Amino acid sequence: MNKSLSVIFTTVVLDAVGIGLIFPILPALIRSVTHVSDVARWIGALTALYAAMQFVFAPMVGALSDRFGRRPVLLVSLAGATIDYLFLAFAPTLWMLFVGRAIAGLTSANMAVAQACLADITPEEQRTHRFGLFNAMFGIGFVIGPVLGGLLGDHWLRLPFILAAALNGCNFLLALLALPETRAPTHQSFDPGAFNPLRPLRWLSSMKHLLPVISVFFLLSATGEAYGVCWALWGSAAFHWNGLAIGLSLGVYGICQALAQAFLPGRAVKALGERAAILIGIAGACIALLAMAFATQGWMAYAIMPVLVLGGIGVPALQSFATRQVSESQQGQLQGVIASTISLASVVAPLLFAALYFIWQQHWPGAVWLSVIALYVLAVPAILGLEFSRNA
């Protein structure tokens, strides 16, 4: 189990580094191929396309991992991501960037499979803690990735893609050589209906008690998309940050996120209960977002970060709560549905935030953060309606 945990967490760190490398350079990269200064809509469209591919394929991958085992599905995903980043490194036109991001979305099932692996090997009473560590590992990757991306991108915009390909290749080799199978393949015949991207919605409709928690995942995931679409644009417009400054800010955010996820979720749930931990995290994030909307100097963004990351301290509790709603044999399917829900939010939210930023950017770039607060507020009634256990 310790070996499996080490490989899963290392895989998440390397994957997050590869993803984080891209964020600081994306606006400049799109400007270089489109030769226009207003790129918010293209960033939103690229992000939405990536998520749309995840929405279509993540449930299929979850079902495949239940049927054939986690390991082979994870290996295929990592190999595909390695090839795709090499393609993106040399894509000279905007339409080729779109093709590359579509392929990246198709092959990005490794996070859902890694979460299913973690659920396989973790006793129920330890899942909140380990899902918190899982998210912390992602945060560690986001400390390294954006800083490297900003630094390398200021020298050559394509260099971060080459490094991302190398990291995914290392990720593939690590999983190939060191990751044991965490769920034995079943001997049941495979149902071709698993390839239907709408099938999880039918499965979800038969599990009506999951609908409220899935709706919370949708709303919380939608709030997170604002940072990927707007952070670099906001930092450049409000504080005149270059690529390295954007990368450093994301790196500091990653440090705060990693520390918060490593130390706070389990303690918050133990002291407050699952529901209160989620709600207090949301309150902290909303306070920070309000301050960000009115920030006038770059140091203010750094000062706000420790409060902003509180928004994620309740997510491991929500993940643990979700795993208790289905049987062990359905964990892969559940993680696929959650990944699909997150991807659906990631299709809609980037387009929304890109449009809002485009409207407000000339007069008040920070106003987009107020729309994130509105989504958090929408999640509160659904959270209040969840039936958490008394001792959670």
C-alpha positions as CSV (number, residue, x, y, z in Angstrom):
1,M,0.0,0.0,0.0
2,N,2.8,2.4,0.8
3,K,4.4,1.8,-2.6
4,S,1.1,2.4,-4.3
5,L,0.5,5.6,-2.4
6,S,4.0,6.9,-3.2
7,V,3.5,6.2,-6.9
8,I,0.0,7.7,-7.0
9,F,1.1,10.9,-5.2
10,T,4.3,11.3,-7.3
11,T,2.2,10.8,-10.5
12,V,-0.1,13.6,-9.3
13,V,2.8,15.9,-8.6
14,L,4.3,15.4,-12.0
15,D,1.0,15.7,-13.8
16,A,0.3,19.0,-12.0
17,V,3.7,20.3,-12.9
18,G,3.0,19.5,-16.6
19,I,-0.4,21.3,-16.4
20,G,1.0,24.3,-14.4
21,L,3.8,24.9,-16.9
22,I,1.2,26.1,-19.5
23,F,-0.8,28.7,-17.5
24,P,1.6,31.6,-17.4
25,I,2.4,31.4,-21.1
26,L,-1.0,30.8,-22.6
27,P,-2.0,34.4,-23.2
28,A,1.4,35.3,-24.9
29,L,1.3,32.0,-26.9
30,I,-2.2,32.8,-28.3
31,R,-1.1,36.4,-29.1
32,S,1.9,35.0,-31.0
33,V,-0.3,32.9,-33.3
34,T,-3.3,35.2,-33.6
35,H,-1.5,38.6,-33.7
36,V,-4.3,40.1,-31.6
37,S,-4.1,41.6,-28.1
38,D,-7.5,40.6,-26.8
39,V,-7.2,36.8,-26.2
40,A,-9.6,36.2,-23.4
41,R,-12.2,34.6,-25.6
42,W,-9.6,32.2,-27.2
43,I,-8.3,31.2,-23.7
44,G,-11.9,30.5,-22.7
45,A,-12.5,28.5,-25.9
46,L,-9.3,26.4,-25.5
47,T,-10.1,25.7,-21.9
48,A,-13.7,24.7,-22.7
49,L,-12.6,22.4,-25.6
50,Y,-10.2,20.6,-23.3
51,A,-12.9,20.1,-20.7
52,A,-15.5,19.0,-23.3
53,M,-13.2,16.2,-24.3
54,Q,-12.8,15.2,-20.7
55,F,-16.6,15.3,-20.3
56,V,-17.0,12.9,-23.2
57,F,-14.2,10.5,-22.3
58,A,-13.8,10.6,-18.5
59,P,-16.8,8.3,-17.7
60,M,-15.7,5.9,-20.3
61,V,-12.2,5.7,-18.8
62,G,-13.7,5.2,-15.3
63,A,-15.8,2.3,-16.6
64,L,-12.8,0.9,-18.4
65,S,-10.7,1.1,-15.3
66,D,-13.4,-0.8,-13.4
67,R,-13.4,-3.5,-16.0
68,F,-9.8,-3.9,-17.1
69,G,-7.9,-2.5,-14.1
70,R,-6.5,1.0,-13.2
71,R,-3.0,0.5,-14.4
72,P,-3.4,-0.1,-18.1
73,V,-5.8,2.8,-18.5
74,L,-3.5,5.1,-16.6
75,L,-0.5,4.1,-18.8
76,V,-2.4,4.8,-22.0
77,S,-3.4,8.2,-20.8
78,L,0.1,9.2,-19.8
79,A,1.6,8.0,-23.1
80,G,-1.0,10.0,-25.0
81,A,-0.3,13.1,-23.0
82,T,3.4,12.8,-23.7
83,I,2.9,12.7,-27.4
84,D,0.4,15.5,-27.3
85,Y,2.6,18.0,-25.5
86,L,5.3,17.3,-28.2
87,F,2.7,18.1,-30.8
88,L,1.8,21.4,-29.0
89,A,5.4,22.4,-28.7
90,F,5.6,22.8,-32.5
91,A,2.1,23.7,-33.4
92,P,2.4,26.9,-35.5
93,T,-1.3,28.0,-35.9
94,L,-4.3,28.5,-33.7
95,W,-6.3,25.6,-35.2
96,M,-3.4,23.3,-34.4
97,L,-3.4,24.5,-30.8
98,F,-7.1,23.6,-30.7
99,V,-6.4,20.2,-32.0
100,G,-3.6,19.7,-29.4
101,R,-5.8,20.8,-26.6
102,A,-8.6,18.5,-27.8
103,I,-6.2,15.5,-27.7
104,A,-4.9,16.6,-24.3
105,G,-8.5,16.6,-23.0
106,L,-9.0,13.1,-24.4
107,T,-5.9,11.7,-22.7
108,S,-6.3,13.6,-19.4
109,A,-8.1,10.8,-17.5
110,N,-5.2,10.1,-15.3
111,M,-6.5,12.2,-12.4
112,A,-9.8,10.3,-12.2
113,V,-8.0,7.0,-12.4
114,A,-5.5,8.0,-9.8
115,Q,-8.4,9.0,-7.5
116,A,-10.0,5.6,-8.1
117,C,-6.7,4.0,-7.2
118,L,-6.6,5.9,-4.0
119,A,-10.1,4.9,-3.1
120,D,-9.2,1.3,-3.8
121,I,-6.4,1.1,-1.3
122,T,-7.7,3.5,1.4
123,P,-10.0,2.5,4.3
124,E,-13.2,4.6,4.5
125,E,-12.1,6.3,7.7
126,Q,-8.9,7.6,6.2
127,R,-10.2,8.9,2.9
128,T,-10.7,12.5,3.9
129,H,-7.1,12.7,5.0
130,R,-5.7,11.0,1.9
131,F,-7.9,12.9,-0.5
132,G,-6.5,16.0,1.2
133,L,-2.9,14.7,0.6
134,F,-3.9,14.0,-3.0
135,N,-5.0,17.6,-3.5
136,A,-1.9,18.8,-1.6
137,M,0.3,16.8,-4.1
138,F,-1.4,18.6,-6.9
139,G,-0.7,21.9,-5.1
140,I,3.0,21.0,-4.8
141,G,3.0,20.5,-8.6
142,F,1.5,23.9,-9.0
143,V,4.3,25.4,-7.0
144,I,6.8,24.1,-9.4
145,G,5.0,24.2,-12.7
146,P,3.9,27.8,-13.1
147,V,7.3,29.2,-11.9
148,L,9.1,27.0,-14.5
149,G,6.6,27.8,-17.1
150,G,6.9,31.6,-16.6
151,L,10.7,31.4,-16.4
152,L,11.1,29.2,-19.5
153,G,8.3,31.0,-21.4
154,D,10.1,34.3,-21.2
155,H,13.0,32.7,-23.1
156,W,10.9,30.7,-25.6
157,L,7.2,30.2,-25.5
158,R,7.4,26.6,-26.7
159,L,9.9,25.4,-24.2
160,P,7.4,24.7,-21.4
161,F,5.6,22.3,-23.7
162,I,8.8,20.3,-24.3
163,L,9.4,20.1,-20.5
164,A,5.7,19.1,-20.0
165,A,6.2,16.2,-22.5
166,A,9.4,15.1,-20.7
167,L,7.6,15.1,-17.3
168,N,4.7,13.1,-18.7
169,G,7.2,10.6,-20.2
170,C,8.8,10.3,-16.7
171,N,5.3,9.9,-15.3
172,F,4.6,7.1,-17.7
173,L,7.8,5.3,-16.9
174,L,7.2,5.6,-13.1
175,A,3.7,4.1,-13.4
176,L,5.0,1.4,-15.8
177,L,7.8,0.3,-13.5
178,A,6.5,0.9,-10.0
179,L,2.7,1.1,-9.9
180,P,1.0,-2.2,-9.0
181,E,-2.6,-2.9,-10.0
182,T,-5.0,-1.7,-7.3
183,R,-8.1,-3.3,-8.6
184,A,-8.1,-6.7,-10.3
185,P,-9.9,-6.8,-13.7
186,T,-13.3,-8.3,-13.6
187,H,-14.3,-11.3,-15.7
188,Q,-17.6,-9.9,-16.7
189,S,-18.2,-9.1,-20.4
190,F,-17.6,-5.4,-21.2
191,D,-20.7,-3.4,-21.9
192,P,-20.2,-1.2,-25.1
193,G,-22.8,1.2,-23.6
194,A,-20.0,2.5,-21.4
195,F,-18.7,4.4,-24.4
196,N,-21.9,6.6,-24.3
197,P,-20.9,9.9,-22.7
198,L,-24.4,10.5,-21.5
199,R,-24.7,7.1,-19.8
200,P,-23.3,8.4,-16.5
201,L,-26.3,10.8,-16.4
202,R,-28.6,7.8,-16.6
203,W,-26.7,6.0,-13.9
204,L,-26.8,9.2,-11.8
205,S,-30.5,9.5,-12.4
206,S,-30.9,6.0,-10.8
207,M,-28.8,7.2,-7.8
208,K,-30.9,10.2,-6.9
209,H,-29.3,10.6,-3.5
210,L,-26.1,11.5,-5.4
211,L,-27.6,14.4,-7.3
212,P,-27.1,17.1,-4.5
213,V,-23.5,16.2,-3.9
214,I,-22.8,16.1,-7.7
215,S,-24.4,19.6,-8.0
216,V,-22.0,20.9,-5.4
217,F,-19.0,19.4,-7.3
218,F,-20.3,21.2,-10.4
219,L,-20.5,24.6,-8.7
220,L,-17.3,24.4,-6.8
221,S,-15.5,23.1,-9.9
222,A,-17.0,26.0,-11.9
223,T,-15.5,28.5,-9.5
224,G,-12.0,27.0,-9.9
225,E,-12.1,27.6,-13.6
226,A,-12.0,31.4,-13.2
227,Y,-8.3,31.2,-12.1
228,G,-7.1,29.3,-15.2
229,V,-8.9,31.7,-17.5
230,C,-8.5,35.0,-15.8
231,W,-5.5,35.0,-13.4
232,A,-2.8,35.7,-16.0
233,L,-5.0,38.2,-17.8
234,W,-5.9,40.0,-14.6
235,G,-2.3,40.0,-13.3
236,S,-1.1,41.5,-16.6
237,A,-3.8,44.1,-16.8
238,A,-4.0,45.1,-13.1
239,F,-0.4,44.8,-12.0
240,H,1.6,44.7,-15.4
241,W,3.0,41.3,-14.5
242,N,5.2,39.5,-17.1
243,G,5.4,35.7,-17.6
244,L,7.8,35.1,-14.7
245,A,5.7,37.3,-12.3
246,I,2.6,35.4,-13.2
247,G,4.4,32.1,-12.7
248,L,5.7,33.2,-9.3
249,S,2.3,34.3,-8.2
250,L,0.8,30.9,-9.2
251,G,3.7,29.2,-7.5
252,V,3.0,31.0,-4.2
253,Y,-0.6,30.1,-4.6
254,G,0.4,26.5,-5.0
255,I,2.5,26.6,-1.8
256,C,-0.5,28.0,0.1
257,Q,-2.8,25.4,-1.5
258,A,-0.5,22.5,-0.7
259,L,-0.1,23.6,2.9
260,A,-3.8,24.1,3.3
261,Q,-4.7,20.7,1.8
262,A,-1.9,18.9,3.7
263,F,-2.8,20.2,7.2
264,L,-6.3,21.6,7.3
265,P,-9.0,19.3,5.8
266,G,-8.7,16.4,8.4
267,R,-8.4,18.8,11.3
268,A,-11.2,21.0,10.1
269,V,-13.5,18.0,9.7
270,K,-12.6,16.7,13.1
271,A,-13.1,20.0,14.8
272,L,-16.1,21.3,12.9
273,G,-17.7,18.5,11.0
274,E,-17.8,18.0,7.2
275,R,-20.6,20.5,6.5
276,A,-19.1,23.3,8.6
277,A,-15.6,22.7,7.1
278,I,-17.0,23.1,3.6
279,L,-19.0,26.2,4.4
280,I,-16.2,27.9,6.3
281,G,-13.9,27.3,3.4
282,I,-16.4,28.9,1.0
283,A,-16.7,31.9,3.3
284,G,-12.9,32.4,3.4
285,A,-12.7,32.2,-0.4
286,C,-15.5,34.7,-0.8
287,I,-13.8,37.2,1.5
288,A,-10.5,36.8,-0.5
289,L,-12.2,37.1,-3.8
290,L,-13.9,40.3,-2.7
291,A,-10.5,41.7,-1.7
292,M,-9.1,40.6,-5.1
293,A,-11.8,42.5,-7.0
294,F,-10.6,45.8,-5.4
295,A,-6.8,45.1,-5.3
296,T,-4.7,47.8,-6.8
297,Q,-1.2,46.5,-6.2
298,G,0.5,43.2,-6.8
299,W,1.5,42.5,-3.2
300,M,-2.2,42.5,-2.3
301,A,-2.7,39.4,-4.4
302,Y,0.0,37.6,-2.4
303,A,-1.5,38.8,0.9
304,I,-4.9,37.4,0.0
305,M,-3.7,33.9,-1.0
306,P,-3.7,32.2,2.4
307,V,-7.4,33.1,2.8
308,L,-8.2,32.3,-0.8
309,V,-7.0,28.7,-0.5
310,L,-9.5,28.0,2.3
311,G,-12.1,27.5,-0.4
312,G,-10.6,24.0,-1.0
313,I,-10.3,22.7,2.6
314,G,-13.8,21.2,2.4
315,V,-13.3,19.4,-1.0
316,P,-11.7,16.3,0.5
317,A,-14.6,16.0,2.9
318,L,-17.0,16.3,0.0
319,Q,-15.0,13.6,-1.9
320,S,-15.0,11.3,1.1
321,F,-18.8,11.9,1.6
322,A,-19.3,11.0,-2.1
323,T,-17.4,7.7,-1.8
324,R,-19.6,6.6,1.1
325,Q,-22.7,6.9,-1.1
326,V,-21.8,3.9,-3.4
327,S,-20.4,0.4,-3.1
328,E,-16.7,-0.5,-3.4
329,S,-17.4,-2.0,-6.9
330,Q,-18.8,1.4,-8.1
331,Q,-15.9,3.6,-7.0
332,G,-14.4,3.8,-10.5
333,Q,-17.7,4.6,-12.0
334,L,-18.4,7.3,-9.3
335,Q,-15.0,8.9,-9.9
336,G,-15.7,8.9,-13.6
337,V,-19.0,10.6,-13.0
338,I,-17.4,13.2,-10.7
339,A,-14.7,13.8,-13.3
340,S,-17.4,14.1,-16.0
341,T,-19.2,16.6,-13.8
342,I,-16.1,18.6,-13.2
343,S,-15.4,18.6,-16.9
344,L,-18.9,19.8,-17.7
345,A,-18.4,22.7,-15.3
346,S,-15.1,23.3,-17.1
347,V,-16.8,23.5,-20.4
348,V,-19.4,26.1,-19.3
349,A,-17.4,28.2,-16.8
350,P,-14.4,29.2,-18.9
351,L,-16.7,30.5,-21.6
352,L,-18.7,32.4,-19.0
353,F,-15.7,33.9,-17.2
354,A,-13.9,34.7,-20.5
355,A,-17.1,36.6,-21.7
356,L,-17.4,38.5,-18.4
357,Y,-13.7,39.4,-18.4
358,F,-14.0,40.7,-21.9
359,I,-16.9,42.9,-20.9
360,W,-15.2,44.3,-17.8
361,Q,-11.5,44.3,-18.7
362,Q,-11.3,47.9,-19.9
363,H,-12.8,49.5,-16.8
364,W,-12.5,47.0,-14.0
365,P,-10.5,43.7,-14.6
366,G,-11.1,42.6,-11.0
367,A,-14.8,42.6,-11.3
368,V,-14.7,39.0,-12.7
369,W,-13.9,37.8,-9.2
370,L,-17.4,38.9,-8.0
371,S,-19.0,36.4,-10.4
372,V,-17.0,33.7,-8.7
373,I,-18.5,34.7,-5.4
374,A,-22.0,34.4,-6.9
375,L,-21.3,30.8,-7.9
376,Y,-20.1,30.0,-4.3
377,V,-23.3,31.5,-2.9
378,L,-25.3,29.2,-5.2
379,A,-23.6,26.2,-3.8
380,V,-24.5,26.9,-0.2
381,P,-28.2,25.7,-0.2
382,A,-27.1,22.4,-1.8
383,I,-24.5,21.9,0.9
384,L,-27.0,22.6,3.6
385,G,-29.2,19.9,2.1
386,L,-26.6,17.1,2.2
387,E,-27.2,14.5,4.9
388,F,-23.8,14.3,6.6
389,S,-23.4,11.8,9.4
390,R,-23.5,13.2,12.9
391,N,-19.9,12.2,13.7
392,A,-18.5,13.7,10.5
